[in-house]
Amino acid sequence: MNLSRTEGHRKGPSLSLAKWGILVAGFVVFVLVCFYLYVRSSDKDYRSVENRAVRIAKQQAGLKEVTDAASHTWDETVWIVSGKDADGESWVVFEKSDGVVKEKTTDNLTKKQMLAKFESEHEGASAPIRMIPGWFKGQPAWEIRYWNNDDHLHQSLGFYSFKDGTMLKTYVLSS
């Protein structure tokens, strides 16, 4: 005996496997787009300041092609922009709050030359962890972070003249 006329004619689930797949794929795409927009918006302020630094380097220092732009903070925040002028000469521009300092690459130590000088003066020290151009005590400098010795207990942060690589100051960092 049938209690209901529709009991024998019931449909299966309203969402088939294909529809579930489309629904899940749509949700994954939605999450990825939201993540991309979040990362892009959180990076927006840094990128706008970087674009401003590049624009200043082109306008005030005469760079025609920019190869790198990075911020360095120690005593003050300085933007360091590398690039070439219209004649193809390589320059490094240090943008401070009170003006621009333009250094010709050939008149200063390159990263490779500074690394060789550092390794010759610090025998036994491991290779630098980080080596970047910076600004220290009112002048362009190389900032080098390295382990003091092979046991990797303490790191040091050394500042060296951008022009000739002479040591300006070294700080031993506690662990």
N, C-alpha and C positions, 0 to 999 in steps of 0.2 A: 504494500500500500504506500503510495506517494503522499507525502504531506504537502508538497508544494508542486505546482506545475512547472516551475523553472528549475527545480533541483537537478534535473538531468541535463539542462542546457546552460549550466554556469560556465562563464569564461575563465580563462587562466589569469595570471597576474596582468595588471594593466600596463606594466612596463616590461617590454621584452628585454632580452640580453643586449641587443643592439642599441636600444634606447638608453639603457643604463651606461653602456660604454660611451655614448655621445655625451651624456650628462656628466660623467666623471672627467672626460677629456675637456669639456667646457670649463669645469671647475678648476682643473689644473692650469689651463691657459689663463683664467681669471687671476689665480694666485700669482702666477709668473709675471703678468702685466702689473699687478699691484706692487710686487717686489721691485721690479724695474723702475717704476715711478717713484717709489720710496727712496731707492738708492740715488736716483737722478736728482731728486729734490734735496736730499741731504748733502749732496756734493755741490749744489748750485752756488752757495756763497763762496766756497774756495775757488771754484772755476771762474767766477766773476772777478775776484781779486787777481787771479792769475792772468786773466785776459786784460785787465787794467795794467798790470805790470808789463805785459808784452807790448801793449799800445804805447806806454811811456818809453820803453826801450826803443821802439821804432821811431817815435817822434823826437825825443830828446837826445838819444844816443846815435841815431842814424842807422840803426840796424834794418836791413832789408829782409833778412831771413833769420828766423828764430829756431834754434835747435833744441833748447831746453830752458825751462823756467821753474825755479824752485824757491821756496821760502826758507830762510834760516833765521832762527831766533836764539840770541844769547843775551847781550846787553840790550839790544833792540831788534825788532823784526826788520830784516832786509830781504828784498827779493833779488835773486841772482838770475839774470837772463843771459844765456849764451847764444851767439849767432854771428852772422856775417854782414858786413856793410856792402855798399854798391860795388866796391872794388874787389870783393871776395876775401877781404881780411877778416880773420876771426877775432871776436871781441867777447869779453865778459863784462856785463854791466851790473853794478851793485846799486840797487835803488833803495835809498834810505828815506826817512821822512823829511829830511832837510835838503835832499838833492840826489844827484846821480854821479857815481864814480865809474868811469869807463876805463878798462884795462885791456891792452892789446895782448892776445894770447901768446904771441911769440916773445914778448918782453917778460913773461912770467913762467914759472914752472908748470908744466902740464901735469895732469894726474899721474901719468906713467913715470915722469921724472921725479915727482914728489914721492911716489911709492918706492922707487929705487933708492932715493936718499933716506927715506924712513927705514927701510930694511937694512941699509948699511950702518945706520946709527943705532939701531935696536936689534943687535944680533941676539938670537935666542927667543925673541918675542915672536908670537905667532902672527900670521898675516892680519892686517887690519880688518876689523869687523865692518867698519863703515868709514868712507873717506869722501868728504864733500867740501866744496868751497863755502866759505862763510865770511863773517865779519866779526873781528875781535879787537877790542881796545882802539877803535877808530881807524882800522885799516883792514884791507882784504886779507883773508887767511885761509889756510887749509885746516879743516877740522878732521882729526883722525881719532877714531875710537878703536881700542885694541886691548887684548889681554896682556897683563903685565908679564906673565911667565907661563910656562907650560902647564902648571897645575890648574889654571883657569879659576883662581879664587877671586882675583880683583881685576877690574877693568880700569883703564886710564883713558882720559880724554885730553888729547894734545892739540894745541893750536900752533900752527907754523906759518911763517910769512908766506904770502902768496907769491911774492916776487922771487925770493931766493931760498925759501925753505928753512930759515933759521927758526929755532924754537922760541915761541913767545911765552907760552905757559902750559903746564901740564897739571891736570887734576886727577887724583887717584880716587876712583869711585868705590864706595863701600858696597859690600854685597848684601 
